[in-house]
């Protein structure tokens, strides 16, 4: 389980946040919606871990440490998208009544 310092590091990773915003666009979310929920995305469960755990593992494992949020081998798009979908509310549906 990630420590509070590791959670903060994941939540403040701008590369990771930018990737979440890009993946959110695939599902109809606007950037501000993903950015507002990013602290929750960073602690969302993916299997037995959370994004912050995977991020912390990347920081501890990759030498020299590349930017962990930009490292697609560390936090994968599949993991990030799973956390994003689990965290975000469904995209709004616009109902237009026929006249």
N, C-alpha and C positions, 0 to 999 in steps of 0.2 A: 504494500500500500504506500502510495506516494506521501512524503512528508509535506507539511505546509509550504516549506521553501520550494519543493519540487512542483507543487501545484501552482504556486505563484510564478515560477519560471515558465511553465507551460502556458499559463494564462497571459503572460506578457510577451510571448513569442510572436512577433509580428509576421514572420514567415508562415507560421502555423495558422494564424488568424486569416491571412490573405488566402491561403489554400482553402480554408473553411468557407470563406466568402465565395470563392470561385465554385466550389462544389455546391454551395447553397443555391447559386444561380441556376444550376441544372434542375432544381426542384421548385423554382419559382420564388425563392426568398430574395429580398432586397438586401444589399450590403448592411444597412443599419440594423436590420432584423437579426442577422447572423452575429454582427459585432455586439449587439446588446445581450445576446445569449451565450457569447463565447466563454465566459467564466464557467457556465454550466456544461458547455461542450467539452471543456478541458477536463472535467471530472466525470464525464459520462462513462458508464460501464460499456466495455467492449469485451465480451467473453468474461473472463475472470479478472480482467484488468480495467484500467481506465486510461484515457489518453495521457494524463499526467504521468502514469506509470511507464508507459511506452516511451514518452519523451525523456523521462529521467534515465531510463535504461540507455537510450541513445547518447545522452550526455556522458554517462559513465563508461560506455563501451567503445565508442568510436574514437580512435586516436590517430592523428589529432582530431579533436572534436569539430566536425563541420557544424554549420548552423543546423541544429536538430530539427527545427520546424521546416527547413528547406530540404531535408534529407528524406527522399521518398522511400528509402530502404528502412528508415527508422519508424516514423509514423506513416503508415501507408495511406493512400487515398481511400482504400476500402475501409480501414479502421476509422479514419476521420469522417467519412461519409456515414458510416454506421452510427457514430456518436452524434453527428449532426441530425440525422433523421430521428434518432431516439429523443433528442432534446427539443427540437423545434415543434411548435404547434403546426397542424396542417395549414398549408397555404390557403389564404382566403378564397372563397368561391363567390363569384359575382352572379347573382340571379337576375336575369332580365325577363320581365313579364311580357308576353305577347300582347299586342294591342288588338 
